[in-house]
């Protein structure tokens, strides 16, 4: 038995709550993971996990051992990456998940510079606006907009997105130009709804002007759960959009979108990088997080303003 392999297998079973999921994320067979954990229990002469046909629960002894195992594996990783060559050039596979518009407009175009700096980091990038189970799917980190509701995650605030309200000329020719944001709620005007993954509902936007504060939800005939589809629907004239500056800028310059309610201010949207708790921040993850922070400082620096 390789003790470190057994410790990794045990830790991953605890984190995922399943031998099957642990095996998938470790790229091992379920039989191998099961044998490693059994051998570890035999060596320690203590039961670490309670197994049923439906569920795996950690015992009290297992929970205490898990905390030490996590620290030990982290120390081992630090020892390896502290070698001069490894510290200077982080390497390995990094699994990340990012919103689709952010990937298309900001992240992917900048990746050649990241690769030039860190040529031995392999990125497996999920591009979505869905809620990701970081532990169950073995994802190292996610980039997300909006306040984080999962308080169990570790997170770093990397930027603030300034928002504006826009519509395509074709929509405004058909529906007219609304004079007040509340006209979007109870008239013939329509918005494009964005379905937030964590709630499955359209999100109301806070707007402020001369001491007046309102929340605008709007009426819609189409709602989507993907940022690129959301933008495409607005460009097609399906309704009014709320967009961060980086998504609207080029379309404004080309006249494909027109700004609305320019005297109104909107709450900025914070951007975070989130990663699992009790997961060691490896050298490759650390440099990726720092690089994303550098990138956001160029496109959407932290302002600390809400409204």
C-alpha positions as CSV (number, residue, x, y, z in Angstrom):
1,X,0.0,0.0,0.0
2,X,1.2,3.5,-0.9
3,X,0.3,5.4,2.2
4,X,0.0,8.8,0.4
5,X,-2.2,7.3,-2.3
6,X,-4.4,5.8,0.5
7,X,-4.5,9.1,2.3
8,X,-5.6,10.9,-1.0
9,X,-8.2,8.3,-1.6
10,X,-9.6,8.6,1.9
11,X,-9.6,12.4,1.8
12,X,-11.4,12.4,-1.6
13,X,-14.1,9.9,-0.3
14,X,-14.7,12.2,2.6
15,X,-15.0,15.3,0.4
16,X,-17.3,13.7,-2.2
17,X,-19.2,11.4,0.1
18,X,-18.9,8.6,-2.3
19,X,-16.4,5.9,-3.3
20,X,-17.6,6.2,-6.9
21,X,-17.2,9.9,-7.2
22,X,-13.8,9.8,-5.5
23,X,-12.7,7.2,-8.0
24,X,-13.8,9.3,-10.9
25,X,-12.0,12.4,-9.7
26,X,-8.8,10.5,-8.9
27,X,-9.0,8.6,-12.2
28,X,-8.9,5.3,-10.4
29,X,-11.3,2.3,-10.3
30,X,-13.8,2.2,-7.5
31,X,-12.2,-1.2,-6.4
32,X,-8.8,0.5,-6.1
33,X,-10.1,3.3,-4.0
34,X,-12.1,0.9,-1.8
35,X,-9.0,-1.3,-1.3
36,X,-6.8,1.7,-0.4
37,X,-9.2,2.9,2.2
38,X,-9.6,-0.6,3.7
39,X,-5.8,-1.0,3.8
40,X,-5.5,2.3,5.5
41,X,-8.1,1.3,8.2
42,X,-6.3,-2.0,8.7
43,X,-3.0,-0.2,9.2
44,X,-4.5,2.3,11.7
45,X,-6.7,-0.4,13.3
46,X,-9.7,2.0,13.4
47,X,-12.8,2.5,11.3
48,X,-12.6,5.8,9.4
49,X,-15.9,5.5,7.4
50,X,-19.3,4.1,7.9
51,X,-20.6,2.6,4.7
52,X,-24.2,1.8,3.7
53,X,-25.8,1.0,0.4
54,X,-26.8,4.6,-0.1
55,X,-24.2,6.7,1.8
56,X,-20.7,7.0,3.2
57,X,-20.3,8.9,6.5
58,X,-17.1,9.7,8.2
59,X,-16.7,8.5,11.8
60,X,-15.5,10.7,14.6
61,X,-12.0,9.1,14.4
62,X,-12.2,9.5,10.6
63,X,-13.1,13.2,10.9
64,X,-10.1,13.9,13.2
65,X,-7.8,11.9,10.9
66,X,-9.1,13.7,7.8
67,X,-8.1,17.1,9.2
68,X,-4.5,15.8,9.8
69,X,-4.4,14.2,6.4
70,X,-5.4,17.4,4.6
71,X,-2.6,19.3,6.3
72,X,-0.1,16.5,5.6
73,X,-0.9,16.3,1.9
74,X,-0.7,20.1,1.7
75,X,2.7,20.1,3.4
76,X,3.9,17.4,1.0
77,X,2.7,19.5,-2.0
78,X,4.5,22.6,-0.6
79,X,7.7,20.6,-0.2
80,X,7.5,19.5,-3.8
81,X,6.7,23.0,-5.2
82,X,9.3,24.7,-3.0
83,X,12.1,23.2,-5.1
84,X,13.6,26.0,-7.2
85,X,12.5,24.7,-10.6
86,X,9.0,23.8,-9.4
87,X,8.5,27.1,-7.6
88,X,9.7,29.1,-10.6
89,X,7.5,27.2,-13.0
90,X,4.3,25.8,-11.6
91,X,3.0,22.8,-13.5
92,X,0.1,20.4,-13.7
93,X,-3.5,20.2,-14.6
94,X,-5.9,22.9,-13.4
95,X,-9.7,22.5,-13.6
96,X,-11.6,25.7,-13.7
97,X,-15.2,26.9,-14.6
98,X,-15.9,30.4,-15.9
99,X,-19.0,32.3,-17.2
100,X,-19.4,32.0,-21.0
101,X,-19.2,35.8,-21.9
102,X,-16.2,36.3,-19.6
103,X,-14.5,33.3,-21.3
104,X,-15.2,34.5,-24.8
105,X,-14.5,38.2,-24.4
106,X,-11.8,38.5,-21.7
107,X,-10.3,35.2,-20.6
108,X,-9.6,33.2,-23.7
109,X,-8.1,36.1,-25.7
110,X,-5.7,36.7,-22.8
111,X,-4.7,33.0,-22.4
112,X,-1.7,33.1,-24.8
113,X,0.0,35.5,-22.3
114,X,-0.8,33.1,-19.4
115,X,0.5,30.2,-21.4
116,X,3.7,32.0,-22.2
117,X,4.3,32.7,-18.5
118,X,3.3,29.3,-17.3
119,X,3.8,26.8,-20.2
120,X,3.5,23.7,-18.0
121,X,0.0,24.4,-16.6
122,X,-2.7,22.5,-18.4
123,X,-6.1,24.2,-18.2
124,X,-9.3,22.1,-18.4
125,X,-11.9,24.9,-18.7
126,X,-15.6,24.5,-18.2
127,X,-17.5,27.4,-19.8
128,X,-21.0,27.9,-18.2
129,X,-23.2,30.0,-16.0
130,X,-24.4,27.0,-14.0
131,X,-23.8,26.1,-10.4
132,X,-20.8,23.9,-10.1
133,X,-20.2,21.3,-7.4
134,X,-16.5,22.0,-6.9
135,X,-15.8,19.0,-4.7
136,X,-18.1,16.5,-6.4
137,X,-16.8,17.5,-9.9
138,X,-13.2,17.9,-8.7
139,X,-13.0,21.5,-9.9
140,X,-10.2,23.6,-8.6
141,X,-11.9,27.0,-8.8
142,X,-14.7,28.9,-10.4
143,X,-15.1,32.5,-11.5
144,X,-18.5,33.9,-10.8
145,X,-20.4,37.2,-10.8
146,X,-22.7,38.3,-8.0
147,X,-22.6,37.8,-4.2
148,X,-21.6,34.3,-3.2
149,X,-24.3,32.5,-1.3
150,X,-22.3,29.3,-0.5
151,X,-20.5,30.4,2.7
152,X,-18.6,27.1,2.8
153,X,-16.4,28.2,-0.1
154,X,-13.2,30.1,0.1
155,X,-13.3,33.2,-2.2
156,X,-11.2,36.1,-3.4
157,X,-12.9,39.3,-4.6
158,X,-11.2,40.1,-7.9
159,X,-13.3,42.8,-9.6
160,X,-16.5,44.9,-9.7
161,X,-18.5,45.0,-13.0
162,X,-20.1,48.3,-13.8
163,X,-23.6,47.7,-15.3
164,X,-25.7,49.6,-17.7
165,X,-29.1,49.2,-19.4
166,X,-29.3,48.8,-23.2
167,X,-31.6,47.9,-26.0
168,X,-31.2,47.2,-29.8
169,X,-32.4,49.9,-32.2
170,X,-34.8,47.4,-33.7
171,X,-36.5,47.0,-30.3
172,X,-36.7,50.7,-29.6
173,X,-38.2,51.4,-33.0
174,X,-40.9,48.9,-32.3
175,X,-41.6,49.6,-28.6
176,X,-40.5,53.2,-28.2
177,X,-37.9,54.6,-25.7
178,X,-39.0,54.1,-22.0
179,X,-38.7,57.3,-20.0
180,X,-38.5,55.6,-16.6
181,X,-37.2,52.1,-15.5
182,X,-40.5,51.2,-13.9
183,X,-42.1,51.4,-17.4
184,X,-40.4,48.0,-18.0
185,X,-42.7,46.3,-15.4
186,X,-46.2,47.1,-16.4
187,X,-46.4,48.3,-20.0
188,X,-45.8,46.9,-23.5
189,X,-42.0,47.0,-22.9
190,X,-40.1,43.8,-22.4
191,X,-36.8,42.7,-21.0
192,X,-34.7,39.7,-21.7
193,X,-34.7,37.7,-18.5
194,X,-31.5,36.1,-17.2
195,X,-32.1,33.0,-15.1
196,X,-29.5,32.9,-12.3
197,X,-28.2,29.4,-11.7
198,X,-28.4,29.5,-7.9
199,X,-32.1,30.5,-7.8
200,X,-33.5,29.5,-11.2
201,X,-35.2,32.9,-11.3
202,X,-34.9,36.2,-13.0
203,X,-33.0,38.7,-10.9
204,X,-34.3,42.2,-10.1
205,X,-31.8,45.0,-10.6
206,X,-31.3,47.9,-8.1
207,X,-31.3,51.4,-9.7
208,X,-30.7,54.8,-8.1
209,X,-31.3,58.4,-9.2
210,X,-31.5,61.6,-7.2
211,X,-32.4,59.9,-4.0
212,X,-34.9,57.5,-5.6
213,X,-34.1,53.8,-5.3
214,X,-36.0,51.1,-7.1
215,X,-35.7,47.4,-8.0
216,X,-36.7,46.6,-11.5
217,X,-37.7,43.1,-12.5
218,X,-39.5,43.7,-15.8
219,X,-41.7,41.6,-18.0
220,X,-40.3,39.2,-20.5
221,X,-41.2,36.7,-23.3
222,X,-37.7,35.1,-23.2
223,X,-35.4,34.2,-20.3
224,X,-32.1,32.3,-20.7
225,X,-29.5,30.9,-18.4
226,X,-26.4,31.7,-20.5
227,X,-24.7,35.0,-20.9
228,X,-23.9,34.7,-24.6
229,X,-27.5,33.7,-25.4
230,X,-28.7,36.6,-23.2
231,X,-26.6,39.1,-25.2
232,X,-27.7,37.6,-28.6
233,X,-31.4,37.9,-27.6
234,X,-30.9,41.6,-26.8
235,X,-29.1,42.2,-30.1
236,X,-32.0,40.5,-31.9
237,X,-34.4,42.9,-30.4
238,X,-36.1,40.6,-27.9
239,X,-36.0,43.1,-25.1
240,X,-34.0,45.4,-22.8
241,X,-30.7,44.2,-21.3
242,X,-28.6,44.8,-18.2
243,X,-25.0,44.4,-19.2
244,X,-21.5,44.9,-17.7
245,X,-19.3,47.4,-19.6
246,X,-17.1,44.7,-21.1
247,X,-20.1,43.0,-22.8
248,X,-21.7,46.2,-24.1
249,X,-18.7,48.3,-25.2
250,X,-18.1,47.0,-28.8
251,X,-21.8,46.8,-29.6
252,X,-22.3,50.4,-28.4
253,X,-19.5,51.6,-30.7
254,X,-21.0,49.8,-33.7
255,X,-24.5,51.1,-32.9
256,X,-25.9,47.7,-32.3
257,X,-27.0,48.7,-28.8
258,X,-28.2,52.0,-27.4
259,X,-28.0,53.1,-23.7
260,X,-31.1,53.7,-21.6
261,X,-31.7,55.5,-18.3
262,X,-28.2,57.1,-18.4
263,X,-29.0,59.3,-15.4
264,X,-29.6,56.2,-13.3
265,X,-26.9,54.3,-11.4
266,X,-26.9,50.6,-10.9
267,X,-25.3,48.5,-8.2
268,X,-22.0,47.1,-9.4
269,X,-21.6,43.3,-9.6
270,X,-18.7,41.8,-7.7
271,X,-16.6,39.1,-9.3
272,X,-15.1,36.3,-7.3
273,X,-12.8,33.3,-7.7
274,X,-14.1,30.6,-5.4
275,X,-12.4,27.3,-4.4
276,X,-13.2,24.5,-2.1
277,X,-12.4,24.7,1.7
278,X,-9.9,22.3,3.1
279,X,-8.3,22.1,-0.3
280,X,-4.7,23.1,-0.5
281,X,-4.1,26.1,-2.7
282,X,-1.4,24.7,-5.0
283,X,1.2,26.8,-6.8
284,X,-0.6,26.4,-10.1
285,X,-3.9,27.5,-8.6
286,X,-2.3,30.4,-6.8
287,X,-0.7,31.8,-9.9
288,X,-4.0,31.4,-11.8
289,X,-5.9,33.3,-9.2
290,X,-3.3,36.1,-9.2
291,X,-3.4,36.2,-13.0
292,X,-7.2,36.5,-13.0
293,X,-7.0,39.3,-10.5
294,X,-4.5,41.1,-12.8
295,X,-6.8,40.6,-15.7
296,X,-9.8,42.0,-13.9
297,X,-7.8,45.0,-12.7
298,X,-7.5,45.9,-16.4
299,X,-11.2,45.3,-17.3
300,X,-13.2,45.8,-14.1
301,X,-11.1,47.0,-11.1
302,X,-12.5,46.7,-7.6
303,X,-14.3,49.9,-6.6
304,X,-16.1,48.8,-3.5
305,X,-19.1,50.7,-4.7
306,X,-22.7,49.3,-4.5
307,X,-24.8,51.8,-6.3
